[in-house]
Amino acid sequence: MTAPLETTLPRAHVTHVVLSLRLQFRLPGLTAAVVGLGLVFLGVLISRMVMAEECPLSAPLVLTDTQSGFAGETGNVWTIAPDCSFSVARQVGLNVLQPHKQGQFTAQQRTQLKELLDRMTATALPEQLGSGPQVNARRITLDYGGKQSVLSLPPGGGDLSALRAAAGDDSTRLMLDLADGLKAMAGS
């Protein structure tokens, strides 16, 4: 038994109206959820931008302190990103391992970093510092903005503070200051 045409069309219209009313009542909740999610995303984006604006870096800053030996070069690699997050990882031979320490610089550390960078830009560091290539040398390398400076030290190298006091030129002292300051801020 089929329904007459006169009752089929109104039934379809009533069903359509009921469905559209259900959607209208569900939509405010969905709209509110989407708007809320959008505001959270915007807040995270703005806070990241503010943090990145506060950081004085325009490119990653990488400090490597290694000792040459039988297994190649071993030591630590400190990486500071342009948003002032940092990581510290071990280097064994040619392999840099997963970071064993990560963090974010505080406002005070960002100020210290800016002071170090200002000193670094005021004194153009040469590509090679120290006594040149040596067997089993200790090397402190600083990479920033496409430029690299390498300080070669005698085997063992010693304490950076003692080396800084004995340094004969301003560039070597500055390189040791930068290394010591970055290590103090990020830890080992």
C-alpha positions in Angstrom: 0.0 0.0 0.0 1.5 3.3 -1.0 0.9 6.6 0.5 -1.1 9.1 -1.6 1.0 11.9 -3.2 -0.8 14.5 -1.1 0.5 13.1 2.2 4.0 12.2 1.0 5.1 15.8 0.1 4.0 17.3 3.5 5.7 14.5 5.4 9.0 15.1 3.5 8.7 18.8 4.3 8.0 18.1 8.0 11.0 15.7 8.1 13.3 18.3 6.5 12.2 21.0 8.9 12.7 18.7 11.9 16.3 17.8 10.7 17.2 21.4 10.1 16.0 22.4 13.5 18.1 19.6 15.1 21.2 20.9 13.2 20.4 24.5 14.4 20.4 23.4 18.0 23.6 21.3 17.6 25.5 24.0 15.7 25.9 26.5 18.5 27.8 23.9 20.6 29.9 22.9 17.6 30.5 26.5 16.7 31.5 27.4 20.3 33.9 24.4 20.3 35.5 25.5 17.0 35.8 29.1 18.2 37.3 28.0 21.5 39.8 25.7 19.7 40.7 28.6 17.4 41.3 30.9 20.4 43.6 28.4 22.1 45.6 27.9 18.9 45.9 31.7 18.5 47.0 32.1 22.1 49.8 29.5 21.6 50.8 31.1 18.3 51.0 34.6 19.9 53.0 33.3 22.9 55.5 31.5 20.6 55.9 34.7 18.6 56.4 36.8 21.7 59.0 34.3 23.0 60.7 34.3 19.6 60.8 38.1 19.5 62.4 38.2 22.9 65.2 35.9 21.9 68.2 37.8 20.4 69.1 34.9 18.0 68.2 35.1 14.3 69.7 31.6 13.5 70.6 28.6 15.6 73.8 29.0 17.7 75.8 25.8 18.0 78.7 25.4 20.4 80.8 22.2 20.2 83.5 21.3 22.7 85.4 18.1 21.6 88.6 16.3 22.3 90.2 14.3 19.5 91.4 10.8 20.2 91.3 7.2 19.2 87.5 7.1 18.7 87.5 10.4 16.8 86.2 13.5 18.4 84.1 13.1 21.5 82.5 15.8 23.6 79.3 17.9 23.9 77.2 19.9 21.5 75.0 22.8 22.8 72.4 24.0 20.4 70.3 27.1 21.0 67.4 27.7 18.7 66.1 31.1 17.6 63.2 30.8 20.1 65.8 30.4 22.9 65.1 26.8 23.5 68.3 24.7 24.0 69.5 21.2 23.9 72.7 19.5 25.1 73.9 16.3 23.4 77.0 14.1 23.4 79.1 13.7 20.3 80.9 10.4 19.8 82.9 10.3 16.6 80.8 11.7 13.8 77.5 10.9 15.6 75.7 13.4 17.7 73.5 11.4 20.1 70.0 12.3 21.2 69.9 15.3 23.6 70.2 14.4 27.3 69.2 17.9 28.4 66.6 20.3 26.9 65.1 23.5 28.1 64.1 27.1 27.5 66.2 30.1 28.5 64.8 32.4 31.2 64.4 36.2 30.6 67.7 36.7 32.6 69.5 34.2 30.4 68.2 35.8 27.3 69.6 39.1 28.4 73.0 37.4 29.1 72.8 35.8 25.6 72.2 39.2 24.0 75.2 40.6 25.8 77.4 37.7 24.6 76.1 38.2 21.0 76.7 41.9 21.1 80.3 41.2 22.1 80.6 38.6 19.4 79.4 40.9 16.7 81.5 43.8 17.9 84.6 41.6 17.6 84.6 39.6 14.4 85.9 36.2 15.3 88.3 34.7 12.8 87.7 31.2 11.4 90.7 29.7 13.1 92.0 30.6 16.6 94.7 29.1 18.8 97.8 27.1 17.8 96.3 25.4 14.8 95.9 21.7 14.1 97.4 19.4 16.7 97.4 15.7 17.4 94.5 14.9 19.9 93.6 18.6 20.2 90.7 20.0 22.0 88.5 22.0 19.8 85.8 24.6 20.7 83.7 25.4 17.7 81.1 28.2 17.4 78.6 28.2 14.5 76.2 31.1 14.1 74.6 32.7 11.1 76.6 30.8 8.5 80.0 31.6 10.2 82.2 29.2 12.1 85.1 29.9 14.4 87.3 27.1 15.7 89.6 27.4 18.7 92.3 24.7 18.8 93.8 24.0 22.2 96.5 21.6 23.3 95.4 18.0 24.3 93.4 18.0 27.5 92.7 21.7 27.1 92.1 22.4 30.8 89.6 24.6 32.6 88.1 27.4 30.4 88.6 30.0 33.1 92.4 29.2 33.4 92.7 29.2 29.6 90.9 32.5 29.4 93.3 34.1 31.9 96.3 32.8 29.8 94.8 33.8 26.4 97.1 36.1 24.5 94.5 37.9 22.3 91.0 39.3 22.6 89.4 36.9 20.0 90.6 33.9 22.0 89.4 35.4 25.2 86.0 36.2 23.7 85.6 32.7 22.3 86.4 31.2 25.7 84.0 33.7 27.3 81.2 32.7 24.9 81.8 29.0 25.5 81.9 29.4 29.3 78.8 31.6 29.3 76.8 29.3 27.1 77.8 26.2 29.1 76.8 28.0 32.3 73.4 29.0 31.0 72.5 25.6 29.4 74.4 23.3 31.7 76.2 20.1 30.6 
